[in-house]
Amino acid sequence: MSLDALNITSTYHRDTYPAISPTKPSLSQAGRAILITGGGGGIGFEIARSFARAGASTIIIVGRRTAVLDAAAVKLREEFKDSTTEFIAHQGDIGDDASISSLWDFLNSRNIFVRVLVLNAAHFTPWGPDTLKMDKRELMEGFDVNVGGNFLMTVKFVNQPLRPAGQQLNLINVSTASIQMIPAPNQTPYSTTKSAFTALIGRIADEHPVEDIQIISYHPGALYSEGAARYVDKNLLKWDEMALPADYAVWAASPEASWLHGRFVWAHWDIDELKADKGFLKRLEEEKGFLRVAVQGLKEISLEAFLNK
């Protein structure tokens, strides 16, 4: 990946900024129920905080570790005790189909219609310098979560029985910059599975207009989370602040972001500069493959053109 991709806007944010502040009236999430996978810690927890600041009516955090989820819910209720936001912690594993079905059955039983789905949970392992020495079962666990689990979550989300006719949905896919670059050592399975789902959700966006379901994938930044701390020394990188991708998720779930439907972007890029860049907007309009996962170096071609060649 060219370093130019890091500077698609002259301003490169490492922390939140006014244009994506969840307290902006135009980004209000009032009356909405938000579901966040991997919501017990790290960026998922921070995303929950940002949606609470935006006035969401209900926030459901999902994860595998009950104790972590319960502790997160306690923290959120204490911080937002003066608000009307309801916080629900629900144990679930998006790598398991039965667990996903149980989650949505629970929501339906509580008469909760989810308006915004944030796909944040991810499977990071196996790790190893030689992909061909990995165990297939371990490799497929990554696909079960990062592709299969996210796909089934999306299907359940779109087909909620409580969804009013014509009601728009918002789906946020927390992806990674590694889908654009040669993976760092040991990261091949992670980047491959994340790339696969980002490509898949982009194709789904082609099939569903933004009025039906607004879909945006984004790179959240380099974040020193609990997971990163297990593998990386804190002094190795210049880390981004969690507030940047957390607030960005709220902006991405608002009408202000509708023009990026189906695209993959970086939270670092200044949204006002992007909207003011006529060249950027022209590429969005004319190049269906721009900011999407595809084979680089080949011009986009339609199936009809290919068959008639």
Sequence and secondary structure as in RCSB ss.txt:
>XXXX:A:sequence
MSLDALNITSTYHRDTYPAISPTKPSLSQAGRAILITGGGGGIGFEIARSFARAGASTIIIVGRRTAVLDAAAVK
LREEFKDSTTEFIAHQGDIGDDASISSLWDFLNSRNIFVRVLVLNAAHFTPWGPDTLKMDKRELMEGFDVNVGGN
FLMTVKFVNQPLRPAGQQLNLINVSTASIQMIPAPNQTPYSTTKSAFTALIGRIADEHPVEDIQIISYHPGALYS
EGAARYVDKNLLKWDEMALPADYAVWAASPEASWLHGRFVWAHWDIDELKADKGFLKRLEEEKGFLRVAVQGLKE
ISLEAFLNK
>XXXX:A:secstr
  GGGGGSSS B SS  GGG TTSGGG  BT EEEEETTTSHHHHHHHHHHHHTTBSEEEEEES HHHHHHHHHH
HHHHTTTS  EEEEEE  TT HHHHHHHHHHHHHTT    EEEE         S GGGS HHHHHHHHIIIIIIH
HHHHHHHHT TT  TT  EEEEEE  GGGGS   TT HHHHHHHHHHHHHHHHHHHHS TTTEEEEEEE      
HHHHTTS GGGS    THHHHHHHHHHTSGGGGGGTT EEETTB HHHHHH HHHHHHHHH TTTTS   TTS  
  HHHHHT 
